[in-house]
Amino acid sequence: MSIIISTYWLSILVGAGLAFGLGMVWYHPSVFGTAWMAEQPHRSFPDAFSTGMKAGMIASLIDAILVATLVTALFVILYYPGVILLMLAILAGTFSAACFQGRTVKIWMIDAGFLVAQLVIMLGALRLLT
């Protein structure tokens, strides 16, 4: 794994940065953020300066780096089938979690759409930079 990280570090960081940026746009109130929050009436948009928002953004960035590393490793080892398997596992896992949590299909589609777009961006960064 260290060989993959040391060889593809630029692709991993660029893919993670682009995916993180996509999340900021995807969940913005003028894109899908308002619809996403409407499906969760017990929540409100967090204050951008609150501690919870900062922790969530840091966790999201760490997640993007880890997922970009996983996408890179799967692509290097298994090529496109590896990334497709990851995408299917994410879709199935998030759908079953949404069912157990009582979430609507609309909120699952917003979240799953973001995850698929995130994988595509990471894969694109990997293909362009290697």
N, C-alpha and C positions, 0 to 999 in steps of 0.2 A: 504494500500500500504506500510506503514511503517513496518508492520509485515513481509511482503514479503522481503523487502530490508534488514531488520535486520536479517532475517533467512537465506537468500541466498546471502549475500553480497560477500562472497568469489567466488561463481559461477558467479556472475555479473562481478566482477573485472577480473577474469581469462578469462571469455568469451569475455569481451571487449578488454582486452589486446591481446588475440589471434586474434580477428577479426581485430584489428588495425594493428598487425603485418602482417596479411594476405593481407591487403590493400597495405602495403609497398612492398610486394613481387608481388602481382597481377599487380600493375601498374608500376612495374619496367620496364625500357626499354628492358631488355632481356626477359621479359615474355609477357605482353600485352600492356605495356606502349607505345612502338613504334607504334603499330597498332592503339592504341587509339588516339595518337597524330596525326597520318597520316590522320585520319578521321576528324580532326579539324585543317585545314590548317592555320587558323588565330591565332593559339596558338603555343607556343614553350615550351619546358620543362623549368620549373622555376629553377632559381638558388637556390640551397639548402640553401643558407644563406640569401636569400632575405626575406623581411618582409612578403610578400604574402605567401610564402611557410610555414613560421612559423605559421602564422594565420590559414592557411589551415590544418596544422597538428594538431594544438590545437583543431580546430573545429571538425576535424575527430575523435579525441579521445573522445571529449565530446559526439559526435553523437554515437560512439560505446558504451559508457557507458549507454546512454539513451535507445538505441535499446536493449542492453543486459537486462536492467531492464524491458522493455516492453515484451521481449521474455519470461523472467522468470515469470512475472505476468500472461501472457496469458497461459503459460504452467501449472502453478500452478492452475489456475482457470478453464481452459478449456482443459487441456492436449494437445495432438497432434493436434486435430482439430483447436485449437486456433492459433497455430504456422502456420499451413497450410493456414488458412484464412489470416494471416498477410502476408505470402509469396505471395499469390495470389493477395492481395491488392497492395503490392509493385510492383509486375510484371505488373499489369494492369496500375497502376499509372505512373510508369516510361515509359511504352510503349506509353501511351497517351501524356505524356510530350515530349517524343522524337519525336512523330509525329508533335506536334505543333511547336517544335523548329527546325524542318527540319533536325534532326539528321538521320544518316544512321542506318539501322538494325544492322550492324556490331558493331557500337559503343553502341547501346542499349544492344546487346548480351553480350558485355564485361562488361558493368556496371551491368546488371541484373544478369549475372553469378556471379559476385562478391557479390552482395547482397544476393543471394541464398546461396553461400558458407559461407558467414558471418553468416547467420541464422543457418546453419548446425553446424558450429563451436561453436556458442553460446549455442545451444541446447545440443551439445556433452559435453561441459563444465558443463552445468547444470546437465546432467544425470550422469556424472562421479563423480561430487563432492557432490552429495546429496544422 
